[in-house]
Amino acid sequence: MATSRDDDRHHPVLDRLRMPPAVLGSLACPHCGHPIRPEGNALRCASGHSFDVAKEGYAGLLTGARPTGTADTADMVRDRQGFQEAGHYAPLASRIAEAAAPALVGGGLAADVGAGTGYYLSRVLDRSSDALGIGLDLSKYALRRAAKAHPRAGAAACDAWRGLPLRDGTVSVLLNVFAPRGADEFHRVLRPGGALVVVTPGADHLGELVGALGLVSVDARKEERLEDTLSARFERTGGEDVAYPMRLPRPDALTVAGMGPSARHLAPGELERRADALPDPVEVTASFRIGVYRPR
């Protein structure tokens, strides 16, 4: 893993940036790909591109172009963190950490693309005590939480569809949990022998809520599309299906619906109206597919 220069270790910018110096050393300018380092009151590369550090502790590595994706709102991030902290996705987080662990033996960098609050990245780092982490996301509301999620991790704002602000071959494990994916960029940043861990919803995920709440159903061809996206650059080496029942209080059922894309497709108040008709608590299936890939 790349490291930052010794004279950067006590730079004032690092007092604001909640990021281990070695993680900073793995970041790259999203404009030109050069390394970035503290200079003055910002982060800069050798070409002179400059980036702010948010007061909440994350690096602002977005370019001036309008983002290609839609960032999670404050309400969506709050719902996501509340649901995660209630432990409903803890079994999934445990399996993700186990899938990532072999590629982090002896250390390395785990990068989470679409990290959200940093929940899954934190579980990976708890499982692999010598590893460091970086959470990448478009949402400033998510990044404010991800920057504080784990003492061995940092966070940076980026638009994953435009590229990843990471240096070539610096990542040991790349996490992609319900998030955008770009095979070429994933391949570029992963070291030889590294692992890509992709999590997608299973066909019956939240099945009991789909009709009742008018949620977006899982694409029947999702796995086929995933393989088409990755197959030229990656070889699948393992993975598993994870499914378990969740007994959700009605407010948590409403929360899990609000965490996903359905929150953007229903009229205001419609989700809440439908949720009022649910039993309390409601039995809901959690279903996921974890795929582990290595670069070709």
Summary of the structure (lengths in Angstrom):
residues: 296
radius of gyration: 19.1
end to end distance: 20.5
largest distance: 61.0
contacts: 1037
relative contact order: 0.14
helix: 34%
strand: 28%
